[in-house]
Amino acid sequence: MRNFNEEYRDTGLRQYAYDFDSIVRKYMMQSLSPFFTAGKALEIGCFQGDSTTLFSECFEDLTVIEPAESLIAIAKERVPSRVQFVQGTIQSVDFSGEFESIFLVHTLEHLDDPIADLERIKTWLAPSGKLFVVVPNAYAASRQIAVHMSLINTCTSVTEGEREHGHRCTYSLDTLEHDVRSAGLSVVSRGGIVFKPFANFQFDLMIQHKIIDQAYLDGCYALGMKYPDLSASIYLVCGRD
């Protein structure tokens, strides 16, 4: 039995969140926002409301599903009161309405049965709606370096620290697209977000000590669009097939 209120907490093996994550989220919005349309939006998995805050600025009607009540309490304090929160999992909740935009950001890798969950999410999409899926990238340059340093067995391995934080798999673009298509969804667009030569903690340290600046980060974003396989995160914009 999973304890969603514990999976996001830092452990001795791995920190859950880094300052670098907020940088990736900012560039994520740049990559995804051209595909946004007006209408109801749904976020699945909110952590502490970092992405929820960004989505609430783009969508007047935003609903959030989150299984951990402790995270809902934190996120509620950060977003407008019009944002609706539903505690539960993809399989335990139901919606009669249809959403024009559904966001699954750094959540799919946590799911025990991702294809079944994607199939259920598909039923919540409006006919013209879009599902935005963002996951950590197995082949990020920093992760490939870690394999050659013998810190990780393979690029697609789930490390013990990741497993403690609820990860069930590590996606690459091809395996991500396989699961999405297996669920009956089509792929409208795909790409990578921020070329990643360093680990998260290394990015944090270099930003804190002003070793790298905004221009460098903008360059990493541009390079990530050119080489998605080497980026921090990968994304798919999906539609109903």
N, C-alpha and C positions, 0 to 999 in steps of 0.2 A: 504494500500500500504506500503510495507516494505522499510525502508531506510537503505540499507546495509552499508552506510558510517557512520551511527550512532550506529549500533548495537554492534560494538566491543569496543566502548568507555567505560571507567570506569564510574560507576554510584554511587549514594549514598548508594545503596543496595549491590553492588558486584563489586569487581575488576575483570577485564577480564582475565589478564594473570599474572602468578607468576613465580619466579625463578624455583620453583619445576617443572613447565611444561617442562623446558629444560632438566631436569633430566629424566623425563618420556620419552621424545623424544629420548634421547640417548639409553635408554634401549629398546624402541620400535624398533629402527634400528637393535639392536642385535637380537630381536625376529623375525623380518620380513626378514632380509637380506638373510637368507638361501634359501628363496623362490624366490629371484630376478633372472631374466634372462636378457640376452642382448636384446636390441631392444628399440622401442619407449615407452616413459613413459608419463603418464598424472597425474597431481595433480589437484584435485578439491577442491578449497577453500584454499587460501595460508596464510591468516592472514598477518603478516608482513614479511613473508619469512623465518621463522625459520626452518620449515620442508623443504621448497623449497631448502634452502642451503644444507641440508643433501642429498636430492634426487639428486641435481645437481652434487654431488661428485660421485654418483653411476651410473648416466645415462647421456650419451652424448646428447641424443635427448629427451629433456624434455619440455612439454607444460603445461601451468597452466591456469585453468579457475578460475576467481574470479569476483564476481558481483560488488565489491566496488572499484571504480577507485582510491580512496585514498590509499587503501591497495596495489594495483598494483604498484603505484608510489613508495611506501616505499620498497616493495619487490624487485623491479627492481634494486634498488641501492645496494642490498646485494648479488646478484647472477651474474654469468657470462652472458654476452650479448647474448650467444647462447640460453638461456632459452626464450621460446616464451610465451607471455601472451595474453590471450583472455578475454576481459571483457564480462561477461554474466552469465546466469544461465544454469543449466543442460538442461532445456527445451528450452532455446533460442539459444543455439549454436549447430553446427552440425559438424561432422568430417567424411571425406571420408576415412581416413586412419584407420588402426587398431592398437591398443596399446597392447604391451606385458605386461605392468604393469600399473595399474590405482590405485591411492591412494585417499582414502576418509577418511581423518584423522581429527577426531573431527569436522565433518561436517554433517554427516547423521542426528544427533539430531537437526540440524537447519532447516531441510527440511520440507516443508508443506505437501508434498506427497511422502514420502520416497520410497514406493514400485514402484510407477510410475517412479521416478527418477532412481532407481536401474535397472528397466527394460530398460530404455534408455541407461544407462551406459553399460549394457550388450552388446548392439549392437556395442559398440566401442571396445570391447575386441577382440583380435585375437583369433583364435580357441584354441590355447594353452596358452592364456593370463591369468593373475591372477589379481583379484581385491582385494585390501587390505583395509579392513574397520576397523577403530579404533574409539571407542567412550568412553566417560566417563562411569564409571560403577555404576549402581544404588545401588549395594550392597557392594560397597567399605566399609571396616570396619569403616572408619571415618564417612561415611554417615549413617551407621546403628547406630553408637553412637549418631549422630545428631538427629535421630528420637527419640531415648530414652531420649534425652535432650529436646524434644519438639521444636527443632529448625526447623524441617522439618516434615510435616504431615506423609508421607510414603516415603520409599526408592525411589519409582518410581515417586514421585511428581516432578513437575517442579516448582521451587520456583519463586517468583516474580522477584528476581534478575536475575535468569537464563532466564526468559521470556524476560526481558528487553534486554538481550544479544542474543536474537534470538532463544533460545532453544524451541523446540516444543514437545519433549518427553525426557524421561530418560531411557536408555536401560539397560536391563540385558542380560546375554548370551542367554537365551531362547527367549526373544522377538526380539533380534537382529537376531538370526538365523531364526526365523519365517519370518521376513521381507525379508531377503536375499533369502530364499527358495521360498517365495511367488513370488519373481521376476524372478524365473526360474534359479537361480544360485545354484551351488553346493558348499559345504563346504569342503575345502581341509585340513584346520587346524584351530584350535581355541586356545585361551589362554588368560592369564591375564598379565598385565605389572605393576609390582611394588606393592607389598603388601602395603596397605595404612592405617596405624593406626591413622594418624593425618590429619587435614585439610591442604589445601595448604599453608595458611598463617603461620600455626604452623611449617610446614616443613621449610619454608623460614627463620623463626626466629631461629630455632634450628641449621640450617646450618650456618647462619650468626654468631651465638654465639658459634659455634664449639661444640655444645652439641652432635651432631651426625656427623659421618665422612663417608668417602667413603666405608669403610668396612661395616658399618651399612646399607648404601644404597644398596650395593651389596647383602647383606643378604635379604633386602626387595624385591629385584628383584628375587632372588632365591625362596623366599617364595611365591611370586606372581605367579610363574610358577606352584607351587604345589597347591596353593589355588586361582585360578583365580577369584572366586566369591568375594574375599575380596580385590581385587587389584584396583588400581587407574583407569586403563583403561582396556578394553577388546577388543580383536581383532578377526576377521575372515579373513582367506585367502580363496578366492572364485575362482571358475572356471565356465566356461560355462557348463550348465547341459547337 
